[in-house]
């Protein structure tokens, strides 16, 4: 039988041990709100970065092998175009203002809205 006389107070593993009190409801709420604030700030920053990269550029579909696609990427990005291969994963392309989209909550997913002409009009995370 194992000896259970371990001194957990000196442990630096980051886990909560049996002798530590769990966070109070108020502390849990504070931690949750802080995480939400940080995630919102991250989404705002990423939206600005991706909007600068994509809005006004035309979406194109690259054909060929992965190697051929990679070699075409730089040339296309200089010509005010972008392709799926240049997007952050996960992503979703929405065609038009009335595009149907699933309502699953994926805050890390890059959403790219295209106009009828295939040009990016909006970028957002939800």
N, C-alpha and C positions, 0 to 999 in steps of 0.2 A: 504494500500500500504506500502511496506517495505521501511525503511529509508536506502538510499544508501550512507550514509556518513561514511562508514567504512574505517578506516585507514589501508590499506593493507601493508604499509611499516613495520609494527610491526609483521606481520604474519610470522610464521616459518613453514608453511605447506609444503614447498618445491615446490609448484606450481607456475608457472609464472602468475603474475597478469597483469591486463590491463595497469597499469602504468609503467611496466618494458619493456624495449626494447627487442625484440627477438634477439637471437644470430645472429651475422653476418654470411654470407656464409663462410667466412674464419674460424670463430670460430666453426661452424658446422662441417666443414671438419676436423679441428684439433681434435674435440671430436670423430668423426667417426674413424679417423686414430688411436687414442689412444685406442678406444674399440677394433679395429681390432688387434692391437699389443697385447693387453691383452689376447684376445681370442686365438691368435696364440701361445702365451707363455703357456696358459693353455692346449691347445691341445698337444703341445710338451711334457709338463710334464706328462700328462695323458698317452700319447703314450709310454713314457719311463716306467712308472709304470706298465701298462698293458702288455707291451712286456716282462718285467721281470717276471711277473706272469704266462704268457701263452706260450711264444715261446718255442718250444721243447716239450710241453706237448700234450698228445693225447686227443682229444675231444670225450666224451662218452655221450650217451643218458641214463638218469636215468629213470627207470620205477617205477610206484607205485604212492601212494598218496603223497601229499605235505609233510606230516610228515615223510614218509619213505624216500623221496628224501633228506630232510634236514638232517636226521640222517646219510645218506650215503655220504654227501658232504665232510666232514672232512677226512674220510678214502680215498676217491678218490683223493683229492687234495694232500695227502701225497704220493700217488702212481704215480706221474707225469701225472695225468689226470685232466680234468676239464669238467664241464657240463654247459648247458645253465643256470641252477639255480645259478651258481657262477659268472655269468657275469653281468656287469653294464647294466642297461636299459637306453635307447634303444640300441639294438645291432643287428648285422647281421652276419651270418656265411656264408663265401664264400668258396665253395669247388673247389680247384684247381686254377691254375694261370689264366685260361681262363674263370673263373666264370663270368656269366652275372650279372650285377648289375644295378639297377636303377640309374639315374643321379640326383635324387632329392638331394638338398643341406641340409644335416642334420649334422652340425658340432659337435653336441653332441652325435652322434651315434658311438658306438664302433663297428668297423669292424674287424672281425677275419678271416684271410685267412688260410685255411687248405690245406696241401699237399694231394696227392692221398692216403696216408696212414692214414689220419685223424689227423696228428700232425700239430699243429699251426706253421706256417712259418712267419707270419707277423700280426701286429696289427696296425691299423691306424684309424684316425678320419677324416671324410669328410662330 
